[in-house]
């Protein structure tokens, strides 16, 4: 990832915050036929320090858990908020006209080697935790125990766990740090009026970095 220093985010707690907020990530591995990408929801465990551990599961029929390079790190990409930035929002447009469109976004790249897990108790614990997390906002949350036990056992047999001890993290917060203060203010104002969730999130990121 191209990472100019003014866009780099190195604070592990900030990177972990995005990982938790955007758990559906892209797992990139190297297999016999080349690069392979799978899109999976991940659980983050902050231990061991400093970078933590990522866990997910895949269908047993998915070849990724058999076909990956033992000697090569996998890459997990977590995509944060992203939004188009119009040059018409910049004060610089009225001053010189020397402006172009761009995109603002935040991403986290996590690296580590895969550990494959088929233990039923481990898998049950993972799917239970994921379910509890994603069902937590529901008025009537579904629980793993709501389904018949023989059915759950069958489902557990159809999945395989993946655990990644994160060896390094890279974060890129491209949120107008390279623009003058008046341009950043114009972007924040425009995004606040658009009011989409990603736009508002990016506007907040711009404000946070402008005040730091």
Backbone bond lengths (Angstrom), bond angles and torsions (degrees), N, CA, C in turn:
res aa  C-N    CA-C-N  psi(-1)  N-CA   C-N-CA  omega(-1)  CA-C   N-CA-C  phi
1 X - - - 1.452 - - 1.525 109.17 -
2 X 1.312 116.04 128.94 1.464 120.89 174.99 1.522 107.89 -69.16
3 X 1.339 116.87 124.62 1.454 120.10 -169.82 1.531 111.29 -138.32
4 X 1.342 117.12 80.41 1.470 118.83 173.21 1.527 110.39 -58.33
5 X 1.315 116.87 146.54 1.464 120.72 -173.14 1.527 112.67 -59.66
6 X 1.344 118.21 -32.40 1.465 119.47 -177.35 1.526 112.29 -75.41
7 X 1.331 118.31 -11.42 1.463 121.76 175.32 1.532 112.24 -102.89
8 X 1.322 118.00 -5.13 1.458 121.40 -173.58 1.527 111.59 -77.05
9 X 1.339 115.91 135.00 1.465 122.25 173.70 1.523 107.61 -118.44
10 X 1.322 116.42 120.12 1.464 120.93 -174.45 1.523 113.38 -113.27
11 X 1.321 119.06 -10.46 1.466 121.11 -177.21 1.525 110.02 -70.33
12 X 1.323 116.01 117.06 1.465 120.45 -174.46 1.520 111.35 -61.65
13 X 1.329 118.45 -37.55 1.463 119.77 -179.51 1.519 111.71 -65.21
14 X 1.332 117.36 -35.09 1.464 121.32 177.11 1.528 110.34 -69.69
15 X 1.319 116.87 -41.83 1.464 120.80 178.35 1.525 110.35 -63.98
16 X 1.321 116.95 -42.92 1.465 120.75 178.29 1.526 111.22 -63.78
17 X 1.324 116.83 -35.04 1.462 119.92 179.19 1.529 110.64 -61.08
18 X 1.342 117.39 -42.33 1.459 119.89 177.87 1.521 111.06 -66.96
19 X 1.329 117.00 -40.63 1.466 120.83 179.36 1.528 110.24 -58.22
20 X 1.326 116.81 -42.95 1.461 119.77 179.74 1.527 111.61 -69.24
21 X 1.326 115.94 -37.82 1.461 119.75 -177.14 1.527 112.33 -73.07
22 X 1.321 117.01 -28.19 1.476 122.37 -176.74 1.529 109.11 -127.79
23 X 1.330 117.98 69.97 1.473 120.40 -171.01 1.524 115.23 -71.55
24 X 1.345 118.44 -19.70 1.466 119.18 178.67 1.520 108.59 -77.78
25 X 1.328 115.63 112.35 1.462 120.80 -172.89 1.521 110.53 -125.64
26 X 1.330 114.76 169.54 1.460 122.19 178.01 1.522 109.18 -104.43
27 X 1.328 115.61 115.31 1.466 121.58 177.07 1.526 108.08 -92.09
28 X 1.333 116.15 118.18 1.466 122.03 -178.99 1.522 108.43 -110.04
29 X 1.328 116.13 122.04 1.460 121.98 -179.66 1.526 109.75 -127.99
30 X 1.323 114.99 162.87 1.459 121.31 176.73 1.517 108.82 -106.56
31 X 1.335 116.47 118.58 1.452 121.88 178.88 1.510 112.09 -115.94
32 X 1.309 116.21 -170.97 1.463 121.06 -176.54 1.523 112.14 -63.07
33 X 1.343 116.51 -31.49 1.464 120.21 -177.97 1.521 112.47 -96.16
34 X 1.335 117.17 4.04 1.459 120.48 -179.22 1.517 111.45 117.80
35 X 1.314 116.16 -153.67 1.457 121.17 -177.26 1.523 111.25 -72.43
36 X 1.331 115.31 144.65 1.458 122.25 179.61 1.520 107.63 -134.57
37 X 1.331 117.70 139.00 1.461 122.00 -179.89 1.521 109.70 -125.22
38 X 1.323 115.76 132.76 1.458 122.67 175.97 1.528 108.41 -128.84
39 X 1.324 116.28 144.69 1.459 121.65 -176.21 1.522 108.35 -110.70
40 X 1.348 115.83 114.20 1.456 121.24 -166.75 1.527 111.08 -141.18
41 X 1.332 117.90 145.33 1.468 119.83 171.97 1.528 110.18 -80.32
42 X 1.318 116.18 132.58 1.461 121.58 -176.50 1.525 111.34 -113.38
43 X 1.319 114.31 147.12 1.455 122.36 168.34 1.523 107.84 -98.51
44 X 1.335 116.28 138.30 1.463 121.24 177.12 1.520 109.90 -108.56
45 X 1.322 115.90 129.27 1.460 123.30 170.60 1.527 105.89 -113.95
46 X 1.319 118.29 125.85 1.465 120.63 -176.16 1.529 112.87 -71.36
47 X 1.316 118.12 -12.32 1.469 121.56 176.39 1.524 109.81 -94.55
48 X 1.325 119.31 148.68 1.460 124.98 -7.10 1.538 111.54 -78.14
49 X 1.300 115.31 152.14 1.455 120.76 177.81 1.523 109.97 -66.66
50 X 1.328 120.33 152.03 1.453 124.55 3.38 1.530 115.34 -92.65
51 X 1.340 117.48 -16.11 1.466 119.53 -167.50 1.519 115.24 -99.01
52 X 1.350 117.32 -21.16 1.449 119.86 177.24 1.519 114.58 87.85
53 X 1.324 114.97 -168.90 1.461 123.74 -175.49 1.526 109.40 -134.26
54 X 1.326 116.09 140.46 1.460 122.56 175.84 1.522 109.41 -109.88
55 X 1.337 116.01 141.02 1.464 120.41 179.44 1.520 109.58 -135.98
56 X 1.325 115.65 143.69 1.460 121.73 176.57 1.522 108.28 -155.49
57 X 1.307 116.53 -179.78 1.464 120.48 172.32 1.516 109.23 -138.58
58 X 1.326 114.95 154.24 1.460 122.00 178.64 1.521 108.92 -130.09
59 X 1.310 116.03 161.59 1.459 120.15 174.28 1.526 109.83 -63.36
60 X 1.320 116.25 139.58 1.460 119.68 178.10 1.528 110.98 -57.53
61 X 1.326 116.58 -28.85 1.465 120.40 179.47 1.527 112.78 -74.18
62 X 1.324 116.92 -13.70 1.464 121.04 178.81 1.530 108.85 -74.17
63 X 1.328 118.80 122.70 1.474 119.71 -175.54 1.516 114.95 -71.52
64 X 1.345 118.20 -6.85 1.461 119.70 -173.41 1.520 112.56 -59.28
65 X 1.329 118.48 -31.88 1.467 119.16 -175.79 1.525 112.70 -79.55
66 X 1.324 116.30 -10.62 1.468 120.78 174.32 1.523 111.75 -106.03
67 X 1.327 115.43 -35.76 1.464 121.24 -172.71 1.527 110.30 -105.30
68 X 1.328 115.17 81.56 1.462 120.00 174.73 1.522 108.24 -150.54
69 X 1.310 115.93 156.78 1.458 120.91 -175.80 1.525 110.47 -82.33
70 X 1.321 116.59 117.61 1.462 121.40 -178.91 1.529 112.06 -63.17
71 X 1.297 116.89 -29.16 1.462 119.74 -176.40 1.514 114.59 -96.26
72 X 1.326 117.50 8.06 1.462 121.09 -175.89 1.524 110.82 -122.12
73 X 1.320 116.20 134.56 1.459 119.90 176.24 1.523 110.84 -65.09
74 X 1.313 116.14 143.49 1.454 121.79 169.19 1.523 108.27 -87.21
75 X 1.324 115.60 159.93 1.457 122.49 177.74 1.518 108.41 -121.98
76 X 1.342 116.51 129.53 1.462 121.77 175.34 1.516 107.41 -115.90
77 X 1.331 116.47 122.53 1.467 122.00 -176.22 1.524 109.25 -107.92
78 X 1.324 116.10 119.72 1.454 122.41 175.94 1.527 108.36 -103.89
79 X 1.327 115.17 121.05 1.459 120.97 -176.37 1.523 110.11 -95.84
80 X 1.326 116.26 118.53 1.453 121.29 176.78 1.513 111.40 -88.35
81 X 1.330 117.42 -162.93 1.468 120.67 179.20 1.520 111.47 -62.59
82 X 1.318 115.38 146.92 1.466 120.92 179.17 1.516 108.66 -146.18
83 X 1.338 116.07 145.11 1.458 119.68 -177.36 1.529 110.01 -158.42
84 X 1.314 115.97 145.10 1.465 122.34 176.12 1.532 109.51 -72.11
85 X 1.325 115.89 140.02 1.462 121.87 178.62 1.527 109.24 -115.69
86 X 1.315 116.39 117.02 1.467 121.62 179.82 1.522 110.67 -83.47
87 X 1.335 117.71 136.63 1.468 119.69 177.23 1.530 112.38 -65.87
88 X 1.326 117.31 -16.60 1.463 120.06 179.07 1.527 111.84 -68.58
89 X 1.349 117.15 -12.74 1.467 120.79 179.93 1.526 112.03 -85.49
90 X 1.323 117.18 -10.07 1.457 121.30 -176.35 1.528 111.20 -86.52
91 X 1.328 115.73 138.25 1.464 120.73 171.35 1.523 109.81 -63.90
92 X 1.318 117.09 -31.36 1.462 121.44 179.59 1.528 111.97 -58.05
93 X 1.325 117.32 -27.98 1.471 120.45 179.14 1.525 111.04 -58.55
94 X 1.335 117.06 -41.31 1.465 120.44 -178.47 1.523 111.72 -78.55
95 X 1.344 116.39 -19.02 1.464 119.64 -176.85 1.523 112.89 -88.34
96 X 1.328 115.83 -46.34 1.470 119.27 -176.23 1.520 113.76 -130.88
97 X 1.324 116.41 -21.43 1.463 120.24 -175.72 1.514 113.60 77.51
98 X 1.327 117.25 0.06 1.461 120.90 -176.54 1.529 110.11 -87.42
99 X 1.320 115.15 73.74 1.455 121.73 -177.87 1.519 109.76 -139.85
100 X 1.324 115.96 155.14 1.468 121.43 178.01 1.530 108.36 -140.59
101 X 1.339 117.36 159.94 1.475 119.67 177.01 1.523 111.16 -69.89
102 X 1.323 115.70 163.52 1.458 121.27 175.16 1.524 109.12 -158.38
103 X 1.302 115.70 -177.86 1.468 122.59 173.83 1.521 107.83 -123.47
104 X 1.304 116.40 138.58 1.460 121.66 169.28 1.519 108.89 -104.10
105 X 1.326 116.60 143.86 1.462 119.54 -177.70 1.522 109.90 -166.11
106 X 1.338 114.26 166.21 1.461 121.16 172.99 1.523 108.02 -133.12
107 X 1.325 116.59 136.45 1.463 121.88 178.05 1.520 109.82 -141.33
108 X 1.328 114.98 153.79 1.458 121.22 173.01 1.518 108.23 -125.65
109 X 1.318 116.50 131.38 1.461 122.81 173.19 1.523 108.18 -108.43
110 X 1.318 116.07 125.49 1.465 122.15 177.76 1.526 108.73 -117.14
111 X 1.339 116.15 134.50 1.464 121.58 -177.20 1.523 110.68 -120.12
112 X 1.313 115.26 145.83 1.455 120.55 176.02 1.521 110.38 172.15
113 X 1.324 116.39 168.01 1.457 120.81 179.67 1.525 110.74 -91.35
114 X 1.325 115.80 151.14 1.460 122.10 -177.11 1.523 111.43 -81.19
115 X 1.327 115.02 138.10 1.464 122.54 168.44 1.521 106.47 -119.03
116 X 1.316 116.94 122.27 1.461 122.45 -176.52 1.530 109.32 -92.79
117 X 1.337 116.39 131.92 1.467 121.49 -175.49 1.527 109.64 -128.41
118 X 1.335 116.70 128.59 1.466 121.81 178.31 1.523 112.69 -119.24
119 X 1.319 116.93 5.03 1.458 121.62 179.86 1.535 110.45 -64.80
120 X 1.334 117.08 126.72 1.464 121.51 -175.56 1.528 112.28 -63.62
121 X 1.328 117.11 -41.05 1.462 120.10 -179.14 1.523 110.85 -64.12
122 X 1.317 117.14 -41.23 1.468 121.82 177.24 1.524 110.26 -62.04
123 X 1.321 116.37 -46.38 1.463 120.93 -179.44 1.529 111.54 -64.27
124 X 1.321 117.05 -42.01 1.464 120.29 178.25 1.538 110.41 -61.83
125 X 1.322 116.25 -42.06 1.459 119.77 178.28 1.517 111.95 -61.39
126 X 1.334 116.21 -42.47 1.462 120.48 -179.74 1.523 111.67 -64.74
127 X 1.328 117.59 -51.08 1.466 119.33 -176.90 1.535 110.95 -66.84
128 X 1.320 116.39 -30.33 1.469 119.48 176.67 1.516 110.46 -66.73
129 X 1.320 117.01 -45.84 1.473 120.14 179.43 1.518 111.64 -64.80
130 X 1.327 117.24 -43.42 1.468 120.16 178.58 1.523 110.88 -61.76
131 X 1.331 115.97 -43.69 1.457 120.04 179.76 1.527 111.14 -62.13
132 X 1.315 116.71 -46.09 1.460 120.23 -179.96 1.520 111.36 -61.32
133 X 1.319 116.23 -37.27 1.464 118.66 179.25 1.523 111.53 -67.14
134 X 1.332 116.71 -50.40 1.461 119.72 -173.49 1.526 112.77 -76.90
135 X 1.317 117.75 -19.94 1.459 121.31 177.81 1.532 112.54 -91.59
136 X 1.328 116.84 -5.03 1.464 120.28 -171.26 1.531 113.49 -61.41
137 X 1.326 118.01 -27.13 1.465 120.58 -178.58 1.528 112.58 -85.97
138 X 1.315 117.39 -6.64 1.463 121.36 -177.36 1.524 111.18 -78.30
139 X 1.328 115.51 144.44 1.469 120.11 176.48 1.525 111.01 -68.17
140 X 1.317 116.27 -28.57 1.467 121.16 177.98 1.524 108.17 -132.80
141 X 1.334 117.07 76.07 1.473 120.35 -173.50 1.518 113.02 -62.78
142 X 1.339 114.35 134.12 1.460 120.58 174.89 1.517 108.87 -76.26
143 X 1.332 117.05 144.06 1.454 123.03 177.66 1.525 109.91 -123.40
144 X 1.323 114.90 152.13 1.461 119.49 178.37 1.531 110.23 -56.01
145 X 1.306 116.71 -37.55 1.463 120.94 -178.70 1.531 113.39 -69.52
146 X 1.338 117.70 -8.93 1.465 120.38 177.16 1.527 111.52 -70.87
147 X 1.325 117.29 -24.66 1.461 121.72 -179.29 1.527 109.99 -89.73
148 X 1.338 117.94 154.11 1.467 120.50 178.14 1.527 111.42 -58.54
149 X 1.321 116.92 142.05 1.458 121.45 -175.47 1.527 112.55 -61.20
150 X 1.344 117.06 -39.59 1.468 118.21 -179.92 1.524 111.29 -66.45
151 X 1.341 116.20 -32.59 1.466 120.59 177.19 1.528 110.33 -67.15
152 X 1.338 117.25 -44.77 1.461 120.95 179.09 1.527 110.55 -62.35
153 X 1.314 116.90 -41.87 1.462 120.21 178.71 1.530 111.17 -60.64
154 X 1.315 115.68 -39.28 1.472 119.93 177.60 1.524 110.71 -64.92
155 X 1.326 116.12 -42.06 1.461 119.95 179.53 1.529 111.26 -65.54
156 X 1.320 117.16 -39.42 1.466 120.43 178.56 1.525 111.20 -63.01
157 X 1.321 115.93 -33.34 1.456 119.24 177.66 1.509 113.67 -71.16
158 X 1.320 116.43 -13.69 1.466 121.06 -177.30 1.522 112.66 -98.28
159 X 1.350 116.66 4.61 1.460 119.15 179.93 1.520 110.30 -127.82
160 X 1.327 115.03 162.85 1.459 123.44 178.26 1.527 107.47 -133.72
161 X 1.321 116.69 138.92 1.453 120.93 -179.43 1.518 112.81 -89.06
162 X 1.319 114.63 150.50 1.467 121.61 175.28 1.530 107.70 -129.32
163 X 1.315 116.10 130.37 1.463 122.06 176.47 1.522 108.96 -124.09
164 X 1.312 116.06 135.24 1.462 121.37 -178.71 1.524 108.80 -128.35
165 X 1.317 117.40 110.46 1.461 121.12 170.84 1.528 106.80 -75.46
166 X 1.311 116.49 115.76 1.465 121.18 -171.60 1.529 110.06 -75.33
167 X 1.316 115.46 117.74 1.465 120.65 -179.03 1.530 112.00 -88.25
168 X 1.335 116.57 -27.41 1.463 119.62 177.44 1.517 109.91 -157.13
169 X 1.329 114.30 151.18 1.461 122.62 178.81 1.523 109.24 -125.87
170 X 1.320 115.86 142.44 1.460 121.21 174.25 1.517 108.34 -133.06
171 X 1.319 116.55 130.69 1.458 120.48 179.40 1.511 111.54 -123.13
172 X 1.317 115.77 138.43 1.465 120.92 176.70 1.519 108.68 -126.07
173 X 1.315 115.47 115.68 1.465 123.22 176.37 1.522 106.86 -110.65
174 X 1.320 117.77 91.31 1.472 121.69 179.71 1.527 107.21 -92.06
175 X 1.322 116.04 88.33 1.466 120.86 -172.61 1.531 110.88 -132.01
176 X 1.332 114.24 56.64 1.473 122.63 171.74 1.525 114.52 66.08
177 X 1.349 118.23 21.58 1.465 119.03 178.37 1.521 112.26 -63.42
178 X 1.337 117.08 -23.52 1.460 120.96 -177.81 1.524 113.16 -87.13
179 X 1.332 117.77 3.99 1.456 121.91 -179.82 1.527 110.76 -102.61
180 X 1.354 117.47 152.06 1.471 120.33 175.01 1.525 111.36 -61.03
181 X 1.320 116.17 161.43 1.464 121.94 -175.91 1.529 111.81 -56.93
182 X 1.332 118.23 -41.30 1.462 120.28 -178.89 1.528 111.44 -66.94
183 X 1.317 117.04 -34.88 1.465 120.16 176.43 1.523 110.50 -66.49
184 X 1.333 116.57 -42.55 1.460 119.98 178.44 1.524 110.89 -62.40
185 X 1.306 116.40 -40.32 1.466 120.06 178.20 1.520 111.09 -63.07
186 X 1.326 116.77 -38.59 1.467 120.25 177.85 1.515 112.20 -65.47
187 X 1.315 116.79 -37.77 1.463 120.89 178.42 1.528 110.13 -66.88
188 X 1.324 116.94 -44.74 1.465 120.77 178.96 1.522 110.65 -59.75
189 X 1.313 117.34 -43.97 1.466 121.04 -179.86 1.523 110.93 -62.79
190 X 1.325 116.66 -45.62 1.465 120.50 -178.81 1.519 111.54 -64.75
191 X 1.333 116.92 -44.30 1.460 120.34 -179.47 1.525 111.28 -66.17
192 X 1.305 117.68 -34.50 1.458 121.01 178.12 1.519 111.42 -66.06
193 X 1.326 116.73 -32.16 1.464 120.99 178.59 1.527 111.43 -76.32
194 X 1.332 116.51 -35.25 1.462 120.28 177.92 1.521 110.14 -64.64
195 X 1.327 116.13 -40.05 1.471 124.03 169.86 1.525 115.48 68.78
196 X 1.337 119.39 11.45 1.454 119.79 172.06 1.522 110.16 -69.60
197 X 1.315 116.82 155.10 1.462 120.50 -175.70 1.531 111.73 -58.97
198 X 1.333 117.64 -46.24 1.456 119.62 -179.72 1.526 110.84 -67.26
199 X 1.336 117.01 -39.46 1.459 120.40 178.47 1.514 112.05 -60.48
200 X 1.329 116.46 -44.95 1.458 120.46 178.95 1.525 111.20 -65.20
201 X 1.345 116.59 -37.91 1.459 120.29 178.77 1.523 111.03 -65.21
202 X 1.333 116.85 -42.64 1.465 120.63 178.58 1.532 110.24 -66.26
203 X 1.332 116.98 -40.85 1.465 120.12 177.50 1.524 110.90 -57.91
204 X 1.331 116.61 -41.93 1.458 120.49 178.87 1.524 110.73 -65.16
205 X 1.332 117.15 -40.05 1.459 120.55 177.94 1.523 110.85 -62.21
206 X 1.341 116.89 -40.48 1.464 120.86 178.77 1.525 109.89 -62.27
207 X 1.333 116.71 -45.17 1.459 120.67 -179.14 1.527 111.27 -63.73
208 X 1.320 116.68 -41.01 1.469 120.42 -179.55 1.522 110.90 -62.42
209 X 1.328 117.05 -42.88 1.453 119.79 -177.76 1.513 112.45 -78.56
210 X 1.325 117.58 -23.16 1.459 120.42 176.13 1.520 111.43 -73.17
211 X 1.334 116.54 -26.29 1.465 120.30 -177.80 1.523 112.99 -95.02
212 X 1.324 116.15 -7.20 1.474 119.38 -177.78 1.520 112.08 -88.84
